């Protein structure tokens, strides 16, 4: 029962205060998809998948942005077991609440195009960019490789909660989640109304089939082990697997050639994960010759910096034969020593966010999504962009 001492004006004031607190709060509770277990859609440890959702309102009530969390991969039993009992392999270990920022931010000034959409972050607990689907479970390891099933279970849950009526929708992700956004993009569009505007955004997920400092392709071997262990073959885009080896279809440069849905690629041509793991992976840099350079480009020798610049050319070539070859796609390829730039307010649309063509990432993506302006820009070579200073120093 209400207290009679408080009249209608107090109830109105309390409602306003509550709404303000909700708008400024950053603790979005976790949603565990318990029903997913019945269909075998589980994390590495067998626990059900999870996501966080901040519901849309006003003009954004029928608009949806589904963002897939990143966090690397596991390519063998040992590395998957190491993830199994952490938040990267079990929903039992995940934080119960989390805040949203950047592309998922709720403040209109910081995220004007998407702030009032239904904003979702799918938690990443399978180690395969949401592609695994192995029925059998080894009784010794008790590892479940079910990333693809997780994706479907979460998407089905969201469709039932109103996404089936979406007017505008984005599938996005960062790093391993950015790769997942590319691999699942066309499937995502196919599930939504034909009248909906549907596009995808990949942040730091354009991993290239690049040559390493030893002249080989260690990254192809790594991706091959992931695809084999997790049974990813049947989950990868058939438009790619019908043309080439399955492990090559883990590389966006080959998948994006035949993608139908518009894609925006946010990436650094000097992505620090790729410099560390594609260009100079520890497997081919056993003496640690590249250790200092990989951690700080200012510490690269002249010869190493030349190799780093050549890696940029490899990246741009991979872009030109894939996502960059389509006019409908968007590109924000800067020269910051960075990895993932859409998930933080500092790099999305803040005063000191990185700029390309006098445009910040958040504005470029918004203009592209709403067809206000096309955006395909590639930065000059490192260290030419002064707006990268803040990003580089925080890497």
C-alpha positions as a printed NumPy array, in Angstrom:
array([[  0.   ,   0.   ,   0.   ],
       [  1.17 ,   3.538,  -0.685],
       [  1.78 ,   6.095,   2.036],
       [ -1.059,   8.679,   1.998],
       [  1.366,  11.44 ,   2.971],
       [  2.829,  11.321,  -0.541],
       [  0.552,  12.91 ,  -3.117],
       [  0.608,  12.521,  -6.929],
       [  3.374,  15.093,  -7.255],
       [  5.684,  12.945,  -5.112],
       [  4.923,   9.839,  -7.148],
       [  5.758,  11.774, -10.332],
       [  9.014,  13.008,  -8.805],
       [  9.981,   9.519,  -7.65 ],
       [  9.229,   8.155, -11.115],
       [ 11.476,  10.787, -12.703],
       [ 14.268,  10.02 , -10.23 ],
       [ 13.953,   6.281, -10.926],
       [ 14.072,   6.857, -14.666],
       [ 17.161,   9.034, -14.287],
       [ 18.859,   6.45 , -12.117],
       [ 18.05 ,   3.775, -14.685],
       [ 19.413,   5.961, -17.47 ],
       [ 22.665,   6.622, -15.633],
       [ 23.1  ,   3.175, -14.079],
       [ 25.545,   0.759, -15.692],
       [ 24.674,  -2.563, -14.068],
       [ 22.861,  -4.584, -16.712],
       [ 21.946,  -8.013, -15.285],
       [ 22.927, -11.248, -16.941],
       [ 20.277, -13.385, -18.663],
       [ 20.968, -17.123, -18.507],
       [ 19.313, -19.069, -21.331],
       [ 18.373, -22.121, -19.285],
       [ 16.263, -23.606, -22.089],
       [ 19.385, -23.858, -24.259],
       [ 20.634, -26.905, -22.351],
       [ 17.832, -29.067, -23.752],
       [ 19.183, -28.475, -27.273],
       [ 22.792, -29.011, -26.233],
       [ 23.66 , -25.345, -26.614],
       [ 26.177, -25.005, -23.803],
       [ 29.509, -23.441, -22.88 ],
       [ 32.738, -25.424, -22.8  ],
       [ 31.885, -26.712, -19.308],
       [ 28.289, -27.649, -20.116],
       [ 26.68 , -24.623, -18.447],
       [ 23.963, -22.688, -20.348],
       [ 24.863, -19.628, -22.457],
       [ 24.174, -16.062, -21.403],
       [ 23.753, -12.499, -22.565],
       [ 23.086,  -9.016, -21.232],
       [ 20.236,  -6.892, -22.589],
       [ 19.298,  -3.253, -22.122],
       [ 15.858,  -2.855, -23.677],
       [ 15.053,  -0.253, -26.282],
       [ 12.546,   2.526, -25.869],
       [ 10.972,   5.401, -27.752],
       [ 12.034,   5.513, -31.381],
       [ 14.395,   2.581, -30.775],
       [ 11.882,   0.103, -29.416],
       [ 11.93 ,  -2.025, -32.591],
       [ 15.635,  -1.595, -33.302],
       [ 18.178,  -4.205, -32.211],
       [ 21.952,  -4.347, -31.947],
       [ 23.385,  -7.735, -31.033],
       [ 27.056,  -7.534, -30.105],
       [ 29.17 , -10.663, -29.715],
       [ 31.882, -10.611, -27.101],
       [ 35.459, -11.434, -28.076],
       [ 38.192, -13.267, -26.219],
       [ 40.419, -15.348, -28.481],
       [ 40.036, -19.05 , -29.215],
       [ 41.131, -22.454, -27.955],
       [ 42.699, -24.692, -30.576],
       [ 43.449, -27.836, -28.576],
       [ 42.143, -29.714, -25.549],
       [ 44.734, -28.162, -23.235],
       [ 43.844, -24.571, -24.086],
       [ 40.105, -25.327, -23.918],
       [ 40.517, -26.906, -20.489],
       [ 42.319, -23.743, -19.376],
       [ 39.228, -21.73 , -20.385],
       [ 36.668, -24.203, -19.076],
       [ 36.58 , -22.948, -15.491],
       [ 36.777, -19.256, -16.317],
       [ 34.219, -16.76 , -17.64 ],
       [ 35.508, -17.627, -21.123],
       [ 34.222, -21.177, -20.772],
       [ 31.467, -21.151, -18.197],
       [ 28.429, -18.981, -17.462],
       [ 28.884, -19.969, -13.815],
       [ 32.026, -17.823, -13.741],
       [ 30.588, -14.767, -15.487],
       [ 29.922, -11.492, -13.724],
       [ 26.252, -11.054, -12.864],
       [ 26.105,  -7.476, -14.171],
       [ 28.047,  -5.388, -16.65 ],
       [ 28.102,  -1.904, -18.112],
       [ 27.68 ,  -0.963, -21.758],
       [ 29.702,   1.646, -23.61 ],
       [ 30.683,   2.696, -27.119],
       [ 28.414,   1.178, -29.758],
       [ 26.245,  -0.2  , -26.924],
       [ 26.28 ,   3.027, -24.915],
       [ 23.005,   4.399, -23.578],
       [ 23.784,   8.11 , -23.478],
       [ 22.412,   9.987, -26.457],
       [ 25.312,  12.444, -26.674],
       [ 27.864,   9.615, -26.72 ],
       [ 25.945,   7.256, -29.018],
       [ 23.27 ,   9.31 , -30.836],
       [ 22.294,   6.724, -33.448],
       [ 21.894,   3.628, -31.269],
       [ 21.499,   4.776, -27.642],
       [ 17.811,   3.817, -27.321],
       [ 17.92 ,   0.571, -29.305],
       [ 17.581,  -2.868, -27.742],
       [ 21.272,  -3.429, -27.003],
       [ 22.561,  -6.943, -26.347],
       [ 25.963,  -8.404, -25.594],
       [ 26.233, -12.166, -26.116],
       [ 28.746, -13.644, -23.708],
       [ 31.53 , -15.699, -25.287],
       [ 32.13 , -19.082, -23.672],
       [ 32.84 , -21.534, -26.509],
       [ 36.284, -20.571, -27.857],
       [ 35.34 , -20.946, -31.541],
       [ 33.792, -17.616, -32.563],
       [ 30.394, -19.265, -32.075],
       [ 31.01 , -21.93 , -34.759],
       [ 31.469, -25.238, -32.906],
       [ 29.046, -28.137, -33.168],
       [ 30.373, -31.493, -31.964],
       [ 27.759, -33.924, -30.654],
       [ 30.069, -36.23 , -28.719],
       [ 31.581, -35.289, -25.355],
       [ 34.812, -36.883, -24.178],
       [ 34.077, -38.39 , -20.727],
       [ 37.605, -37.517, -19.589],
       [ 37.703, -33.841, -20.485],
       [ 33.933, -33.194, -20.384],
       [ 34.416, -30.412, -22.902],
       [ 31.493, -29.281, -25.029],
       [ 32.193, -27.749, -28.439],
       [ 28.842, -26.113, -29.168],
       [ 29.437, -22.488, -30.187],
       [ 27.098, -22.573, -33.182],
       [ 24.294, -23.972, -31.054],
       [ 24.892, -21.198, -28.516],
       [ 24.463, -18.591, -31.234],
       [ 21.176, -20.086, -32.379],
       [ 19.843, -20.492, -28.837],
       [ 20.52 , -16.861, -27.937],
       [ 19.192, -15.532, -31.246],
       [ 16.021, -17.622, -30.891],
       [ 15.555, -16.23 , -27.388],
       [ 15.907, -12.672, -28.697],
       [ 13.549, -13.31 , -31.608],
       [ 10.919, -14.462, -29.106],
       [ 11.475, -11.304, -27.073],
       [ 10.58 ,  -9.064, -29.986],
       [ 13.516,  -9.126, -32.386],
       [ 11.321, -10.966, -34.894],
       [  9.593,  -7.595, -35.426],
       [ 12.814,  -5.62 , -35.9  ],
       [ 12.738,  -2.592, -38.162],
       [ 16.493,  -1.94 , -37.911],
       [ 19.141,  -4.407, -36.758],
       [ 22.896,  -4.747, -36.468],
       [ 24.977,  -7.836, -35.73 ],
       [ 28.324,  -6.684, -34.38 ],
       [ 31.288,  -7.943, -32.417],
       [ 34.852,  -7.291, -31.373],
       [ 37.926,  -9.463, -32.054],
       [ 36.802, -13.131, -32.051],
       [ 33.296, -11.691, -31.813],
       [ 34.025,  -9.42 , -34.766],
       [ 34.955, -12.485, -36.787],
       [ 31.758, -14.158, -35.572],
       [ 29.754, -11.159, -36.812],
       [ 31.141, -11.756, -40.306],
       [ 30.626, -15.525, -40.22 ],
       [ 27.002, -15.217, -39.025],
       [ 26.014, -12.021, -40.815],
       [ 23.942, -13.433, -43.683],
       [ 22.256, -15.953, -41.356],
       [ 21.276, -13.122, -39.034],
       [ 19.681, -11.154, -41.848],
       [ 17.754, -14.191, -43.074],
       [ 15.985, -14.52 , -39.715],
       [ 14.595, -10.974, -39.656],
       [ 11.716,  -9.384, -41.578],
       [ 12.424,  -8.759, -45.258],
       [ 11.444,  -5.14 , -44.695],
       [ 14.032,  -4.594, -41.946],
       [ 17.261,  -2.684, -42.539],
       [ 19.936,  -5.18 , -41.452],
       [ 23.69 ,  -4.629, -41.506],
       [ 26.748,  -5.978, -39.692],
       [ 29.724,  -4.365, -37.974],
       [ 33.039,  -6.127, -37.387],
       [ 35.515,  -4.461, -35.047],
       [ 39.068,  -5.85 , -35.029],
       [ 37.721,  -9.068, -36.509],
       [ 39.236,  -8.86 , -39.991],
       [ 41.997, -11.395, -39.339],
       [ 44.088, -11.853, -42.442],
       [ 45.651, -14.886, -44.071],
       [ 48.988, -13.185, -43.577],
       [ 52.549, -14.313, -44.015],
       [ 54.609, -14.338, -40.833],
       [ 58.228, -13.258, -40.3  ],
       [ 59.444, -16.807, -41.015],
       [ 57.782, -16.761, -44.433],
       [ 55.047, -19.193, -43.43 ],
       [ 51.379, -19.003, -42.492],
       [ 51.235, -20.037, -38.836],
       [ 47.824, -18.397, -38.454],
       [ 46.344, -20.796, -41.029],
       [ 47.549, -23.768, -38.98 ],
       [ 46.066, -22.201, -35.851],
       [ 42.679, -21.57 , -37.45 ],
       [ 42.783, -25.069, -38.948],
       [ 43.149, -26.578, -35.472],
       [ 40.173, -24.532, -34.211],
       [ 37.947, -25.609, -37.101],
       [ 38.952, -29.265, -36.672],
       [ 38.581, -29.415, -32.881],
       [ 35.251, -27.603, -32.724],
       [ 33.667, -29.21 , -35.786],
       [ 33.132, -25.795, -37.317],
       [ 33.002, -26.906, -40.951],
       [ 29.231, -27.213, -41.226],
       [ 28.721, -23.865, -39.484],
       [ 30.921, -21.803, -41.79 ],
       [ 29.354, -19.987, -44.761],
       [ 28.747, -22.588, -47.511],
       [ 29.393, -19.929, -50.141],
       [ 33.011, -20.117, -48.956],
       [ 33.431, -23.781, -47.96 ],
       [ 32.134, -24.853, -51.378],
       [ 35.135, -23.074, -52.931],
       [ 38.065, -23.67 , -50.569],
       [ 39.447, -25.445, -47.528],
       [ 37.303, -24.952, -44.402],
       [ 40.103, -23.332, -42.38 ],
       [ 40.45 , -20.651, -45.05 ],
       [ 36.803, -19.783, -44.424],
       [ 37.809, -18.543, -40.987],
       [ 39.526, -15.655, -42.797],
       [ 37.23 , -12.696, -43.588],
       [ 39.024, -11.898, -46.852],
       [ 37.549, -15.076, -48.369],
       [ 34.142, -15.014, -46.636],
       [ 33.289, -11.391, -47.417],
       [ 33.678, -11.945, -51.161],
       [ 30.3  , -13.665, -51.276],
       [ 28.524, -11.997, -48.348],
       [ 25.175, -10.469, -49.241],
       [ 24.58 ,  -8.284, -46.19 ],
       [ 26.306,  -4.868, -45.931],
       [ 29.297,  -4.903, -43.573],
       [ 31.23 ,  -2.141, -41.837],
       [ 34.841,  -3.027, -40.97 ],
       [ 36.506,  -1.143, -38.119],
       [ 40.124,  -2.194, -37.915],
       [ 43.624,  -0.936, -37.493],
       [ 46.046,  -1.763, -40.268],
       [ 48.479,  -2.217, -37.353],
       [ 46.131,  -4.254, -35.173],
       [ 48.274,  -5.226, -32.209],
       [ 46.793,  -8.728, -31.842],
       [ 47.608,  -9.489, -35.469],
       [ 51.12 ,  -8.07 , -35.221],
       [ 51.743, -10.305, -32.206],
       [ 50.03 , -13.439, -33.49 ],
       [ 49.871, -13.314, -37.285],
       [ 53.046, -11.449, -38.205],
       [ 55.349, -12.609, -35.408],
       [ 53.721, -15.461, -33.476],
       [ 55.782, -17.023, -30.704],
       [ 55.927, -20.296, -32.661],
       [ 58.202, -18.649, -35.242],
       [ 59.837, -16.101, -32.922],
       [ 61.27 , -18.559, -30.421],
       [ 64.265, -16.307, -29.675],
       [ 62.052, -13.356, -28.836],
       [ 63.594, -11.118, -31.474],
       [ 60.246,  -9.439, -32.04 ],
       [ 59.104,  -9.226, -28.427],
       [ 59.861,  -5.539, -27.824],
       [ 58.698,  -4.436, -31.262],
       [ 55.366,  -6.28 , -30.93 ],
       [ 54.654,  -4.547, -27.636],
       [ 55.665,  -1.047, -28.714],
       [ 56.18 ,   0.018, -32.327],
       [ 58.503,   2.776, -31.136],
       [ 60.954,   0.02 , -30.131],
       [ 61.059,  -1.591, -33.577],
       [ 64.323,  -1.49 , -35.489],
       [ 64.305,   0.105, -38.935],
       [ 64.217,  -3.348, -40.526],
       [ 61.385,  -4.499, -38.257],
       [ 59.368,  -1.358, -38.914],
       [ 59.72 ,  -1.995, -42.639],
       [ 58.32 ,  -5.505, -42.08 ],
       [ 55.468,  -4.05 , -40.027],
       [ 54.643,  -1.629, -42.851],
       [ 54.703,  -4.527, -45.298],
       [ 52.217,  -6.328, -43.053],
       [ 49.95 ,  -3.3  , -43.429],
       [ 50.151,  -3.808, -47.193],
       [ 49.167,  -7.457, -46.702],
       [ 46.192,  -6.292, -44.658],
       [ 45.106,  -3.751, -47.267],
       [ 45.388,  -6.371, -50.004],
       [ 43.227,  -8.793, -47.972],
       [ 40.724,  -5.978, -47.567],
       [ 40.715,  -5.115, -51.272],
       [ 39.824,  -8.659, -52.359],
       [ 37.147,  -8.986, -49.672],
       [ 35.095,  -6.408, -47.796],
       [ 36.687,  -3.435, -49.521],
       [ 35.591,  -4.575, -52.966],
       [ 31.909,  -3.81 , -52.332],
       [ 30.52 ,  -0.242, -52.486],
       [ 27.796,  -1.075, -49.958],
       [ 30.351,  -1.851, -47.251],
       [ 31.925,   0.646, -44.878],
       [ 35.597,   0.868, -43.887],
       [ 37.308,   2.685, -41.034],
       [ 40.91 ,   1.487, -41.277],
       [ 43.173,   3.629, -39.149],
       [ 46.853,   3.413, -38.259],
       [ 46.455,   3.237, -34.5  ],
       [ 48.281,   0.495, -32.614],
       [ 44.919,  -0.768, -31.376],
       [ 42.601,  -3.755, -31.105],
       [ 38.842,  -3.163, -30.669],
       [ 37.726,   0.464, -30.913],
       [ 33.912,   0.303, -30.886],
       [ 33.292,  -0.91 , -27.353],
       [ 34.639,   2.072, -25.466],
       [ 33.217,   5.588, -25.277],
       [ 36.803,   6.868, -25.426],
       [ 37.341,   5.544, -28.943],
       [ 33.763,   5.579, -30.267],
       [ 32.663,   9.22 , -30.259],
       [ 34.487,  11.097, -27.499],
       [ 36.357,  14.386, -27.844],
       [ 39.698,  12.585, -28.218],
       [ 38.499,   9.571, -30.207],
       [ 40.526,   8.591, -33.298],
       [ 39.59 ,  10.503, -36.433],
       [ 39.725,   9.504, -40.084],
       [ 38.615,  11.917, -42.793],
       [ 37.58 ,  14.362, -40.03 ],
       [ 35.135,  11.719, -38.801],
       [ 35.018,   9.642, -35.615],
       [ 34.121,   5.951, -35.639],
       [ 30.674,   6.381, -34.088],
       [ 29.605,   8.973, -36.639],
       [ 31.031,   6.991, -39.557],
       [ 29.097,   3.856, -38.574],
       [ 25.879,   5.788, -37.91 ],
       [ 26.05 ,   7.668, -41.213],
       [ 26.712,   4.423, -43.062],
       [ 23.931,   2.465, -41.355],
       [ 21.291,   5.096, -42.032],
       [ 22.589,   5.748, -45.564],
       [ 23.366,   9.377, -44.754],
       [ 26.837,   9.015, -46.227],
       [ 29.137,   6.322, -47.546],
       [ 32.357,   5.777, -45.638],
       [ 35.345,   3.85 , -46.958],
       [ 38.541,   5.418, -45.659],
       [ 42.03 ,   4.028, -45.105],
       [ 44.593,   5.877, -43.024],
       [ 48.12 ,   6.794, -44.054],
       [ 50.972,   4.66 , -42.61 ],
       [ 51.94 ,   4.713, -38.926],
       [ 52.671,   7.092, -37.191],
       [ 50.938,   9.672, -39.381],
       [ 47.648,  10.05 , -37.482],
       [ 47.98 ,  12.383, -34.455],
       [ 44.553,  11.351, -33.145],
       [ 45.952,   7.876, -32.427],
       [ 48.082,   9.161, -29.557],
       [ 45.495,   8.43 , -26.862],
       [ 44.686,   4.98 , -28.279],
       [ 48.335,   3.997, -28.725],
       [ 49.247,   5.037, -25.185],
       [ 46.382,   2.951, -23.735],
       [ 47.062,  -0.208, -25.738]])
